Structures are given as structure tokens and as C-alpha cells.
């Protein structure tokens, strides 16, 4: 993975976590607001295309 790919993934994670902190992150398009930080992290990693290690 080169630098620009990791930068774009990091930016996507930051965007999603910002939505979570503002209470704007939904599970799905019109689903309920995400209240769990671990769920928000999972969504952010999924949208950024990052797999979990281990």
C-alpha cells in the first residue's frame, strides 16, 4: 500500500468517526443512529476497506 492509499483510508476513517461524534452516523442509509463506539469503528474500517488484523 502506498502513501496516498493509506492517507485516503485514514481520511475516510476520520470522516466516519467525526459523524459518530456528532451523532450523525447511521447503520445503513436510513438506519438507526450508531451509539456504540465499537460499531462506529467497524463501520469506519469497512467503508475505508481496512480488514481487521489477526
Rosetta constraint file for C-alpha pairs under 8 A:
AtomPair CA 1 CA 5 HARMONIC 6.32 0.50
AtomPair CA 1 CA 6 HARMONIC 6.83 0.50
AtomPair CA 2 CA 6 HARMONIC 6.56 0.50
AtomPair CA 3 CA 7 HARMONIC 6.09 0.50
AtomPair CA 4 CA 8 HARMONIC 6.17 0.50
AtomPair CA 5 CA 9 HARMONIC 6.24 0.50
AtomPair CA 6 CA 10 HARMONIC 6.04 0.50
AtomPair CA 7 CA 11 HARMONIC 6.13 0.50
AtomPair CA 8 CA 12 HARMONIC 6.20 0.50
AtomPair CA 9 CA 13 HARMONIC 6.29 0.50
AtomPair CA 9 CA 48 HARMONIC 5.01 0.50
AtomPair CA 9 CA 49 HARMONIC 7.39 0.50
AtomPair CA 9 CA 50 HARMONIC 7.76 0.50
AtomPair CA 10 CA 14 HARMONIC 6.17 0.50
AtomPair CA 10 CA 48 HARMONIC 7.64 0.50
AtomPair CA 11 CA 15 HARMONIC 6.12 0.50
AtomPair CA 12 CA 16 HARMONIC 6.27 0.50
AtomPair CA 12 CA 44 HARMONIC 7.12 0.50
AtomPair CA 12 CA 47 HARMONIC 7.35 0.50
AtomPair CA 12 CA 48 HARMONIC 5.75 0.50
AtomPair CA 13 CA 17 HARMONIC 6.08 0.50
AtomPair CA 13 CA 41 HARMONIC 7.98 0.50
AtomPair CA 13 CA 44 HARMONIC 4.94 0.50
AtomPair CA 13 CA 45 HARMONIC 6.56 0.50
AtomPair CA 13 CA 47 HARMONIC 7.77 0.50
AtomPair CA 13 CA 48 HARMONIC 6.34 0.50
AtomPair CA 14 CA 18 HARMONIC 6.00 0.50
AtomPair CA 15 CA 19 HARMONIC 6.38 0.50
AtomPair CA 16 CA 20 HARMONIC 6.37 0.50
AtomPair CA 16 CA 25 HARMONIC 7.08 0.50
AtomPair CA 16 CA 40 HARMONIC 7.52 0.50
AtomPair CA 16 CA 43 HARMONIC 7.75 0.50
AtomPair CA 16 CA 44 HARMONIC 5.52 0.50
AtomPair CA 17 CA 21 HARMONIC 6.21 0.50
AtomPair CA 17 CA 40 HARMONIC 6.62 0.50
AtomPair CA 17 CA 41 HARMONIC 7.20 0.50
AtomPair CA 17 CA 44 HARMONIC 6.85 0.50
AtomPair CA 18 CA 22 HARMONIC 6.25 0.50
AtomPair CA 19 CA 23 HARMONIC 6.12 0.50
AtomPair CA 19 CA 24 HARMONIC 4.87 0.50
AtomPair CA 19 CA 25 HARMONIC 5.00 0.50
AtomPair CA 20 CA 24 HARMONIC 5.76 0.50
AtomPair CA 20 CA 25 HARMONIC 4.80 0.50
AtomPair CA 20 CA 34 HARMONIC 6.97 0.50
AtomPair CA 20 CA 35 HARMONIC 7.77 0.50
AtomPair CA 20 CA 37 HARMONIC 7.82 0.50
AtomPair CA 20 CA 40 HARMONIC 6.46 0.50
AtomPair CA 23 CA 33 HARMONIC 6.89 0.50
AtomPair CA 23 CA 34 HARMONIC 7.53 0.50
AtomPair CA 23 CA 35 HARMONIC 7.80 0.50
AtomPair CA 24 CA 33 HARMONIC 6.66 0.50
AtomPair CA 25 CA 33 HARMONIC 5.67 0.50
AtomPair CA 25 CA 34 HARMONIC 5.75 0.50
AtomPair CA 25 CA 40 HARMONIC 7.62 0.50
AtomPair CA 26 CA 30 HARMONIC 6.66 0.50
AtomPair CA 26 CA 31 HARMONIC 5.46 0.50
AtomPair CA 26 CA 32 HARMONIC 5.46 0.50
AtomPair CA 26 CA 33 HARMONIC 4.34 0.50
AtomPair CA 26 CA 34 HARMONIC 5.43 0.50
AtomPair CA 27 CA 31 HARMONIC 4.98 0.50
AtomPair CA 27 CA 32 HARMONIC 5.95 0.50
AtomPair CA 27 CA 33 HARMONIC 6.47 0.50
AtomPair CA 27 CA 34 HARMONIC 6.16 0.50
AtomPair CA 27 CA 43 HARMONIC 7.90 0.50
AtomPair CA 28 CA 32 HARMONIC 7.91 0.50
AtomPair CA 34 CA 39 HARMONIC 6.93 0.50
AtomPair CA 34 CA 40 HARMONIC 6.61 0.50
AtomPair CA 35 CA 39 HARMONIC 7.76 0.50
AtomPair CA 35 CA 40 HARMONIC 7.86 0.50
AtomPair CA 36 CA 40 HARMONIC 6.37 0.50
AtomPair CA 37 CA 41 HARMONIC 6.23 0.50
AtomPair CA 38 CA 42 HARMONIC 6.23 0.50
AtomPair CA 39 CA 43 HARMONIC 6.23 0.50
AtomPair CA 40 CA 44 HARMONIC 6.11 0.50
AtomPair CA 41 CA 45 HARMONIC 6.11 0.50
AtomPair CA 42 CA 46 HARMONIC 6.09 0.50
AtomPair CA 43 CA 47 HARMONIC 6.10 0.50
AtomPair CA 44 CA 48 HARMONIC 6.10 0.50
AtomPair CA 45 CA 49 HARMONIC 6.01 0.50
AtomPair CA 45 CA 50 HARMONIC 5.01 0.50
AtomPair CA 45 CA 51 HARMONIC 6.89 0.50
AtomPair CA 46 CA 50 HARMONIC 6.08 0.50
AtomPair CA 46 CA 51 HARMONIC 7.29 0.50
